[in-house]
């Protein structure tokens, strides 16, 4: 099972149980250890994943960090855990700071089982940075996350490559934060710059105020268009014979208008694919978009519908499941609600496979 599928299964567990995991031990057992397993580590091997790792730090004797990950007898990663309901703060990393200076570890992770903050020594050798170079959230998995996390897996761990990339990832993270701020609420500097590019003459206060709203909406539209272009391109590569295909001729749109597959539809498809992957090869689960709904099929066959994503309504969204040819629509509030209808999807697979799913 590839890492992305394992992460999606953990995403489901996190969403369902986060509020119940009120203690540090609960977060470690239910979330952190499965995350380490997803990265290929044997959590039952005390020579590989060491719980309650102890190292004397100056006058402080017997202090413990929650986990230490070793490979070939060498200490690679230190992990400090907090309850899943706690918002991580730099004060929670005090033990990591101290341990970092007296061990050979070059990577430290502060986590509550939901958010994972990765630290290294990109600023001063053997001194842990105050800011993480990479932050991963189980509640907001990005397309780039599985590739980055592979670097920290048992078989992909290479400290030289990690440290080399850490500085770049840290800078990218900081840039992302600043861009998000600018995109959500453009600063006066950005407003003046862009206004000077498109309008000659002196910009009045009234003109800048009006342009601020226009710039914000333009940025939002631009990002959505770029995301849709990228998603469509990725799907065309994944399914070159079909691409984004309209399932019904009656849904055909005027030539050249195209069909936009949204990021939510892609995410919904990935969740259905992850559910199905426990019983059939995930490559058999494909997406076909149309004007009225987004179809998810087994074997790219119109007669083998697994689900339909009805996400076009601005108020209520539905996921359709099937029994023979009859569709039942289930209202959803968030994408993770799709996991609540997992049984319907699995029953459909068993129906199509004659009760002999892999």
Secondary structure, DSSP 4 states (H G I P E B T S, - for coil): --HHHHHHHHHHHHHHHGGG--SHHHHIIIIIHHHHHHTT--TT-TTTEEEEEE--BTTB-S-EEEEEEEETTEEEEEEEE--TTSPP-GGGGHHHHHHHHHSS--EEEEE-SSEEEEE--SSBTTB--SS-SEEEETTS--TTHHHHHHTTSTTT--HHHHHHHHHHHHHHHHHHHHHHHHHHS--HHHHHHHHHHH--SPPPHHHHHHHHHHHHHHHHHHHHHHHHHHHHHHHHHHTTTTSS--S-GGGPPPTTT-----HHHHHHHHHHHHHHTTTS-GGGEEEEE-SS-EEEEETT-TT-EEEEEE---SS-EEEEEEETTEEEEEEESSGGGGGGGHHHHHHHHHHHTTT---
